[in-house]
Amino acid sequence: MRLKHIAILSCTFALLSGPAAKAENPSAKTAKTSTRTEELKPARQKLISSDRNIFRAGVLIGTDIGGAIPVPFKYIPSTFNPYPQLNLDMGVFAEFRLQDRWSLGANFIYKTVGMKADARVSNQKYEDQEAGLLQYYTGTAKMDMSFTMFEVPFYAKYTFNNHVSRLLFGGYFSYNLKAEFETLATKGYSGGEPDKVEVIIEKGGEPINMSFTSSLRDFDAGVMVGYEHTLYNRLNIGIRVSMGFLDIFQKDTKYFDYKMLHMRGSIIVGYRLFH
């Protein structure tokens, strides 16, 4: 009888100890999770604290993709192959927090925005440099535009609950330090009136240089929207889309019957020095 009782007690103890051991596992996992959370909490708190500082400033680099586009869009040539030129943007930024979610900011950026393109144009007006007469060209052309400028974006910034994602809304003003808009007529014909054939340009022959640089405006202004994300406590990366309000050409230009406006996207990487 004693052996039977001992066997029953042993089996009972084994059955009870199994659930008890399993019941301890969730507690152990919870303890490990809590420990991990406590380890991440200081870094998270540091990020939130940094985002709530009244003043933030730093340096930024980036690049722009885009250029001047005919507006209305119906004036874009049917054959138009753009080749954006990527150049390094450099600048500084400063931001002031207004309240928990909103802040105001401004940048000062030195940049060069460039684009090359192949296009098929029809009755494009230009000035014959030798005769000083207005001419009309129809055919294939190579365009090369470049704008080296100081740009000042200004914006309001909204921060989401995670303290790492933000939306930007604002505008910009830019001043051209150097601007060029050159076009080479490579194959087609030109004349003193629309559709009139007086000069034929053969492929591989001497192209006609149609320069519009002297007609360019010195400054621009427009709107800008963007998104920014914090990769690390001090390091941000963002994208922006901007569109100019002003024609890149002066009002008295005689070569274009439409406007050309700056439209471009920007990739920005910023590093906070003061936060």
C-alpha positions as CSV (number, residue, x, y, z in Angstrom):
1,M,0.0,0.0,0.0
2,R,2.8,2.4,0.8
3,L,4.4,2.0,-2.6
4,K,1.0,2.6,-4.3
5,H,0.5,5.8,-2.3
6,I,4.0,7.0,-3.1
7,A,3.4,6.4,-6.8
8,I,0.1,8.3,-6.8
9,L,1.6,11.3,-4.9
10,S,4.6,11.4,-7.4
11,C,2.3,11.4,-10.4
12,T,0.1,14.1,-8.8
13,F,3.1,16.3,-8.0
14,A,4.4,15.9,-11.6
15,L,1.1,16.9,-13.1
16,L,0.8,20.0,-10.9
17,S,4.4,21.1,-11.4
18,G,4.0,21.2,-15.2
19,P,1.3,23.9,-15.4
20,A,3.1,25.8,-12.7
21,A,6.3,25.8,-14.7
22,K,4.4,26.9,-17.8
23,A,2.7,29.7,-15.9
24,E,6.1,31.1,-15.0
25,N,7.2,31.5,-18.7
26,P,4.8,34.4,-19.5
27,S,6.1,36.2,-16.4
28,A,9.6,35.6,-17.4
29,K,8.9,36.9,-20.9
30,T,7.1,40.0,-19.4
31,A,10.1,40.6,-17.2
32,K,12.5,40.4,-20.2
33,T,10.2,42.8,-22.3
34,S,10.0,45.2,-19.4
35,T,13.8,45.2,-19.1
36,R,14.2,45.8,-22.9
37,T,11.6,48.6,-22.7
38,E,13.5,50.2,-19.8
39,E,16.7,50.0,-21.9
40,L,15.1,51.8,-24.9
41,K,13.2,54.3,-22.7
42,P,16.2,56.7,-22.2
43,A,16.9,56.9,-25.9
44,R,13.2,57.5,-26.6
45,Q,12.9,60.1,-24.0
46,K,16.0,61.8,-25.3
47,L,14.5,61.9,-28.8
48,I,11.2,63.4,-27.5
49,S,13.0,65.9,-25.3
50,S,15.1,67.0,-28.3
51,D,12.0,67.4,-30.5
52,R,10.5,69.7,-27.8
53,N,13.4,72.1,-27.6
54,I,12.4,75.7,-28.4
55,F,15.3,76.3,-30.8
56,R,17.0,73.9,-33.3
57,A,19.7,74.6,-35.9
58,G,22.2,72.8,-38.0
59,V,23.6,72.1,-41.5
60,L,22.1,70.3,-44.5
61,I,23.1,68.8,-47.8
62,G,21.0,67.5,-50.7
63,T,20.3,67.6,-54.4
64,D,17.5,68.8,-56.7
65,I,15.8,67.0,-59.6
66,G,13.9,69.1,-62.1
67,G,14.0,72.4,-64.0
68,A,11.9,74.9,-65.8
69,I,8.7,73.5,-67.5
70,P,6.4,75.2,-70.0
71,V,3.0,76.2,-68.5
72,P,0.3,75.5,-69.5
73,F,1.6,71.9,-70.0
74,K,0.1,71.8,-73.5
75,Y,3.2,73.7,-74.6
76,I,5.6,70.9,-73.6
77,P,6.9,69.6,-77.0
78,S,5.5,66.3,-78.1
79,T,9.0,65.0,-78.2
80,F,10.7,66.0,-75.0
81,N,13.5,63.9,-73.3
82,P,14.8,65.5,-70.1
83,Y,18.1,64.7,-68.4
84,P,18.2,66.2,-64.9
85,Q,21.7,67.2,-63.7
86,L,22.4,66.2,-60.1
87,N,24.4,68.8,-58.1
88,L,25.2,69.1,-54.4
89,D,23.1,71.5,-52.3
90,M,24.7,73.0,-49.2
91,G,23.1,75.1,-46.5
92,V,22.0,75.8,-42.9
93,F,18.6,75.7,-41.1
94,A,17.0,77.1,-38.0
95,E,13.7,76.2,-36.4
96,F,11.6,77.6,-33.5
97,R,9.0,75.5,-31.7
98,L,5.6,77.3,-31.3
99,Q,3.8,74.5,-29.4
100,D,3.9,70.7,-28.9
101,R,3.1,69.9,-32.6
102,W,4.0,73.1,-34.6
103,S,7.2,74.9,-35.3
104,L,8.5,77.5,-37.8
105,G,11.7,77.1,-39.8
106,A,13.8,78.6,-42.5
107,N,16.8,77.5,-44.6
108,F,19.6,79.3,-46.4
109,I,20.8,77.0,-49.3
110,Y,23.4,77.4,-52.0
111,K,22.4,75.2,-55.0
112,T,22.7,74.6,-58.7
113,V,19.6,73.3,-60.5
114,G,20.3,72.0,-64.0
115,M,18.6,70.1,-66.8
116,K,19.5,69.1,-70.3
117,A,16.9,67.9,-72.9
118,D,16.3,66.8,-76.4
119,A,13.1,68.2,-78.0
120,R,11.2,68.7,-81.2
121,V,10.2,72.4,-81.4
122,S,7.9,74.2,-83.8
123,N,8.3,77.8,-84.8
124,Q,10.6,78.6,-81.9
125,K,11.4,82.2,-82.0
126,Y,15.1,83.3,-81.6
127,E,17.3,86.2,-82.7
128,D,19.8,85.8,-85.5
129,Q,23.0,87.1,-83.9
130,E,24.6,88.3,-87.1
131,A,21.6,90.0,-88.7
132,G,19.8,90.9,-85.5
133,L,16.5,89.7,-86.9
134,L,13.8,87.6,-85.3
135,Q,13.7,84.1,-86.8
136,Y,11.5,81.0,-86.4
137,Y,13.0,77.5,-86.1
138,T,11.3,74.1,-86.5
139,G,13.1,70.9,-85.9
140,T,15.3,69.0,-83.4
141,A,17.0,71.0,-80.6
142,K,19.2,70.3,-77.6
143,M,18.5,72.4,-74.5
144,D,20.8,73.2,-71.6
145,M,19.5,75.2,-68.6
146,S,21.4,75.8,-65.4
147,F,20.6,78.0,-62.4
148,T,23.1,78.6,-59.6
149,M,21.3,80.4,-56.8
150,F,20.8,81.2,-53.1
151,E,17.5,79.8,-52.0
152,V,15.6,80.6,-48.8
153,P,12.8,78.2,-48.0
154,F,10.5,79.1,-45.1
155,Y,7.9,76.8,-43.7
156,A,5.6,75.6,-40.9
157,K,6.3,72.1,-39.6
158,Y,3.8,69.7,-38.1
159,T,5.1,66.8,-35.9
160,F,3.2,63.5,-35.6
161,N,2.8,61.6,-32.3
162,N,5.8,59.4,-32.9
163,H,8.1,62.5,-32.8
164,V,10.1,61.3,-35.8
165,S,7.8,62.1,-38.7
166,R,6.9,65.6,-39.9
167,L,5.1,67.5,-42.7
168,L,6.3,70.8,-44.0
169,F,4.2,73.6,-45.7
170,G,5.6,76.8,-47.0
171,G,7.3,78.7,-49.7
172,Y,10.7,79.9,-51.0
173,F,12.5,82.8,-52.5
174,S,15.6,82.4,-54.6
175,Y,18.1,84.8,-56.3
176,N,20.2,83.7,-59.3
177,L,23.9,84.1,-59.0
178,K,24.4,82.6,-62.5
179,A,21.8,81.5,-65.0
180,E,22.1,80.0,-68.5
181,F,19.5,78.9,-71.0
182,E,21.1,77.7,-74.2
183,T,19.5,75.8,-77.2
184,L,21.2,74.3,-80.2
185,A,19.2,73.8,-83.3
186,T,20.7,70.5,-84.7
187,K,18.3,69.4,-87.6
188,G,15.5,71.4,-89.2
189,Y,14.9,74.7,-90.9
190,S,14.4,78.4,-90.0
191,G,13.0,81.5,-91.6
192,G,11.8,85.1,-91.0
193,E,8.2,84.0,-90.7
194,P,6.4,81.0,-89.2
195,D,6.9,77.8,-91.3
196,K,9.0,79.6,-93.8
197,V,12.1,77.7,-95.0
198,E,15.1,80.0,-95.6
199,V,17.9,78.1,-93.9
200,I,18.1,74.3,-93.6
201,I,20.2,72.7,-90.9
202,E,21.5,69.3,-91.8
203,K,22.1,66.6,-89.2
204,G,25.8,66.6,-88.3
205,G,26.2,70.1,-89.8
206,E,26.9,73.4,-88.1
207,P,24.1,73.9,-85.5
208,I,22.4,77.3,-84.8
209,N,22.9,78.6,-81.3
210,M,19.7,80.0,-79.9
211,S,20.6,81.7,-76.6
212,F,18.0,82.9,-74.2
213,T,20.3,83.6,-71.3
214,S,20.0,87.4,-71.5
215,S,16.2,87.2,-71.1
216,L,16.3,85.3,-67.8
217,R,14.9,86.8,-64.6
218,D,17.2,87.2,-61.7
219,F,14.9,85.8,-59.0
220,D,12.0,83.4,-58.3
221,A,9.4,82.7,-55.6
222,G,7.0,79.8,-55.1
223,V,5.4,77.2,-52.8
224,M,6.9,74.1,-51.2
225,V,5.6,71.0,-49.4
226,G,7.6,68.2,-47.9
227,Y,8.1,65.3,-45.5
228,E,10.8,64.7,-42.9
229,H,11.9,61.7,-40.9
230,T,14.4,61.4,-38.0
231,L,16.8,58.6,-38.6
232,Y,18.8,59.3,-35.4
233,N,18.6,61.8,-32.6
234,R,20.4,64.5,-34.7
235,L,20.0,63.2,-38.2
236,N,17.0,63.9,-40.4
237,I,16.2,63.0,-44.1
238,G,13.4,64.6,-46.1
239,I,11.9,65.1,-49.5
240,R,10.4,68.3,-50.8
241,V,8.4,69.4,-53.9
242,S,8.4,73.0,-55.0
243,M,6.9,75.0,-57.8
244,G,7.7,78.6,-58.8
245,F,5.1,81.3,-59.3
246,L,7.3,83.5,-61.6
247,D,8.2,83.1,-65.2
248,I,11.9,82.4,-65.5
249,F,12.0,84.9,-68.4
250,Q,11.5,88.7,-68.1
251,K,8.1,90.2,-68.9
252,D,9.4,91.8,-72.1
253,T,10.8,88.6,-73.6
254,K,9.8,88.2,-77.3
255,Y,10.8,84.6,-77.7
256,F,8.1,82.7,-75.8
257,D,4.3,82.9,-75.9
258,Y,4.0,80.9,-72.7
259,K,5.5,80.9,-69.2
260,M,8.2,78.6,-67.9
261,L,8.1,77.8,-64.2
262,H,10.6,76.1,-61.9
263,M,9.3,72.6,-60.8
264,R,11.5,70.3,-58.9
265,G,11.9,67.8,-56.2
266,S,14.6,67.9,-53.5
267,I,16.2,65.3,-51.3
268,I,17.5,66.9,-48.0
269,V,19.7,65.4,-45.3
270,G,20.0,67.6,-42.2
271,Y,22.2,67.3,-39.0
272,R,21.3,69.2,-35.9
273,L,24.1,71.1,-34.2
274,F,21.9,72.8,-31.7
275,H,18.9,70.9,-30.4
